[in-house]
Amino acid sequence: MSSFLNSFFTDETGAVTVDWVVITAAVVGFSAVSFWAIEDNSNDLMEAAGGAIAGQNDFTGDGGN
């Protein structure tokens, strides 16, 4: 039984898999944070652009004359 436990604790098979899982989780987490930051900033930009266009008041209905 002790030889089984000794070989179990010294076996490093699968350690790389754990590393890849941790790295993948970090990449997914950073991607989500980046997405939310870009989404918030782009929504602010769209609102500002919409307000600027509405503020021009070029919609008089006279066909541009």
Buried (B, 14 or more C-beta within 10 A) or exposed (E): EEEEEEEEEEEEEEEEEEEEEEEEEEEEEEEEEEEEEEEEEEEEEEEEEEEEEEEEEEEEEEEEE
